[in-house]
């Protein structure tokens, strides 16, 4: 277990409320001069912080946060399937687009969980909220596919694609003829969904995209 530095802790407390410097600085100085008695000085600090004068301090919650152990953030869990040896990879997705895809995937997972909760509890208000979020996810999904088609120059290739992961890198992969889902919202890319997207966004598609 990591032992918190008393001096740094006192500096953080003074930063929260500079008016406490006169009471806390002597404890810090004693700690620096006689480190062997650090345990006694910790007790002195905690007794001061728990005194009646500080129990109703307007920034007590901020002081409390200083003592809360910050846990390392765990790696997020995504829904991407791994790249298989038989997969035909178009290429690695650039990191700027990959970051957008990852954020979209995490959001889709979160909304999917809320959807399950809303269904189980029959929460009508929550179901309405989830329906709106899922609609926005669909729009964002098509925006992502536009970025991918632009980057990989796929506008003249009517093939289904999906996104998979290998060693933390996202790859665009040719998918089977059956639509494959990536999370909730980032789905297949085909001419019908693209037509609907351009229509909704009131954007003219690239000339000749749909063979018109």
N, C-alpha and C positions, 0 to 999 in steps of 0.2 A: 504494500500500500504506500502511495506517495505521501510523504509528510509535507504539509503545507508550510510555506515560509512565513514566519510570523511578521517579519518586517514588511514584506510585500503585501500581506493581508492588511496590515495597518495602513499602508499607503493607499490601498484601494478604498478602505473605509473613509479615510480623510478626503479622498477624491469625491466620494459620494456627499460628504458633508464636511467642508473645511473647518467648520466651527468646532469640530471634535479634536482638532490638532493638539490643543493644550492638554487634553486628557490622555490622548493616545501616544503622542510623541515620547513622553517619558518611559512608557512601557517598551516602545521600540528601542530606545537608547539603552535601557537595561538589558534587553535581549541581546543587543550587539556586544555589550561590554561583558556580560556573563552568560554565554550561550549554554553552559551546563545547567542553568536554572530555567531553561526555556519552558519546561512544563509548568513551572510556577507562574511564569508570565502569561502563558496561554490561559491559565485559570483566572488570572487577574483581568485579562481582556474580556473573557466570557462573562465574568461577574459584572463587569462594567456594562457590557452590551445587554445584559439581562436585568439591569437595575431599573427601578421604577421610572426614572427620568427618561429612559430610552424605550420603554415598552410602547409608548404611543408616538414614537418619532415618525414624522411624516414620510421619511424615506426608509423605514424599517424593512420593507420588502426588498428594496435594492441592496440593503446590507445583508439580508438573508441570502440573496443570490450569490454573494461572494463566497459563501461557505458551501454552496451546493456543488457537489462533484460533477464536473462536466464529463460525460461519457463520450467515448469515441463513436462517431457516426458509423453505423453499420452500412455495408454496401447495399444499395437498393436492389430489390428483386424485380427483374423485368420478365416480360412474357415471351421474349424472343426464343425461338427454337434454335438449336445449334446447327451450324453448317455441316452437312453430311458429305461423305466422299463422292456420292453420286450427283450432288447438286451442281448445277451449272451457274457459277457466279458471274454476274455482269461486272462487278468490281466492288471495291471497298467504298463505303459512303463517306464523303468528306466530313471531318469532325464537326464543322459548323452545322451541317444538316443533321448529322448523327445526334448532336446534342438536342436539337428540336424534336427528333424522333423519340429519343429517350424520355424527354419531358412529357411528350404526348402519351407514350406508353404508360408511364407512371400515373398520369392523370386518368387514363382510361381504366387502369386497374382500380384506382381509388373510387371512381364513379361506379364501376361494376359492383364493388363491395357495398356501396350505399344503396344501389338498386336492389340487391339481395335483401338488405335490411328493410328497405321500404316495402318490398313485397311481403316479407315475413310479418311485419307489424301492421300491414295494410294502412300505411301512413300516406294518405292521398296528397297532402301538401308536399311531402318529400318526393313522391313519385312525379309530381309535376315539375319539381326542381330538377330531378334527375333527367327527365325527358328533355328538358331544355339543354342541359349540359351535354347529353348524348348527341343532340342535334348539332351543337357547336363543335363537338368532337368530329362529327362527320365532315363538317366544312373544313376544319383544320387538317383532317386527313387528306382531302383532295388538294389542299394547298401544298402539303408535303410532297404528294405525288407529282405535282407540277414542278417543284424544285428538282426532284429526282429525274424526271423526264428531261428537263432542261440540261441538267449536269451530264447525264449519260446519253443525251441525244436519242431518245427513244420514241419520239413522236411518230415516226414512220414504221414502228415495230409493234403491231397489235398482238402482243404476248402478255400473259399474266405474270406479274412479279410479286415477290414477297420479300420480307426483310428477315435475315437471320444473323446470328452472332457467332463469332469465333475469336477466342482469346481477347474478349472485351472490345472487339472491333465489329461494327455492323457492316453487313454485305447485302447488296441487292442481288437476289437470286431469282432465276426463272422458276416460276411456280408450275404446279400441275394444272391441267385444264379446269380443275375444280377450284373455286375461290378459296383462298386461305386467309384466315383472320390473324391479325397481329394486335392483340389487346382488344379493346372495344372501340372501334372507329377507324383504325388504320387497316383497311381491307384491300382487296384486289384493286387493280387499276385496269379498267376496260373502257371502251368507247361510250357505253351508256352512262356510266357514272360520271365520266368526264363531261359529257354533253349536259347532264343535269347540273353539274358544278358550274360550268360556264354560264348556263342559263340563269342560275340563282345569283351569281355574282355580277350578272349583266356585263359580261366580258365577251368580246368576239374571239373565238378560238383561232389559233394560227391557220392561215390560209391553206387549204388542202388537207387539214388534219384528219377529217372524217371522209375524205374522198369526194367532197362536194364540188 
